[in-house]
Amino acid sequence: RLNSSQLTRRFMKQVGVNPIDYLTMVRLRLVRTLLIETTDNLDVIAEKCGFQNGFYLSRKFKKIMNISPSEFRKVYRM
């Protein structure tokens, strides 16, 4: 049986990032897809991707991606 510290250490050794950062990156991959392929607003996308709300998603997205979700959508939408 693993405690949370052991799990985090083993996960980081195998994957290279901690579990929370990994999960955030997986979620942001889905957010990027939804921004490009749908017209859903940020609150709907946040709900679909496991973020608290559109405001929190927007802050997290901008911090990690260095671009706001709306700008990302404008640049990458076909």
C-alpha positions in Angstrom: 0.0 0.0 0.0 1.3 3.4 -1.0 0.9 6.7 0.9 0.5 9.9 -1.2 4.2 10.9 -0.9 5.3 7.5 -2.2 2.9 7.6 -5.0 4.0 11.1 -6.0 7.6 10.1 -5.9 7.1 7.0 -8.0 4.9 8.9 -10.4 7.4 11.6 -10.8 10.2 9.1 -11.4 8.2 7.4 -14.2 6.5 10.4 -15.8 8.7 13.3 -14.9 6.0 15.6 -13.4 3.9 15.3 -10.3 0.4 13.8 -10.7 -1.5 17.1 -10.4 0.6 18.8 -13.1 0.1 15.8 -15.3 -3.6 15.8 -14.8 -3.7 19.5 -15.6 -1.8 19.0 -18.9 -4.2 16.2 -19.9 -7.2 18.5 -19.1 -5.6 21.4 -21.0 -5.1 19.2 -24.1 -8.9 18.5 -24.1 -9.6 22.3 -23.5 -7.5 23.1 -26.5 -9.4 20.6 -28.6 -12.8 22.0 -27.4 -11.7 25.6 -28.0 -10.9 24.7 -31.6 -13.7 22.3 -32.4 -16.7 23.7 -30.6 -18.4 27.1 -29.9 -18.8 26.1 -26.2 -18.2 28.9 -23.7 -15.5 28.6 -21.0 -17.9 27.6 -18.3 -19.1 24.7 -20.4 -15.6 23.7 -21.4 -14.5 24.0 -17.8 -17.2 21.6 -16.7 -16.4 19.1 -19.4 -12.7 19.1 -18.5 -12.8 19.0 -14.7 -12.0 22.7 -13.9 -13.9 24.5 -11.2 -15.3 27.2 -13.5 -14.5 29.2 -16.6 -12.7 31.9 -14.7 -10.3 29.4 -13.0 -9.8 27.6 -16.4 -8.9 30.9 -18.0 -6.3 31.8 -15.4 -4.8 28.3 -15.5 -4.8 28.2 -19.3 -3.1 31.6 -19.6 -0.5 30.8 -17.0 0.5 27.6 -18.6 -0.1 28.3 -22.3 1.0 32.0 -22.3 -2.1 32.9 -24.3 -5.7 33.4 -23.2 -8.3 30.9 -24.2 -10.1 33.4 -26.4 -6.9 34.4 -28.2 -6.0 30.7 -28.6 -9.5 30.1 -30.2 -9.0 33.0 -32.6 -5.6 31.9 -33.7 -6.2 28.2 -34.1 -9.8 27.9 -35.1 -10.3 27.0 -38.7 
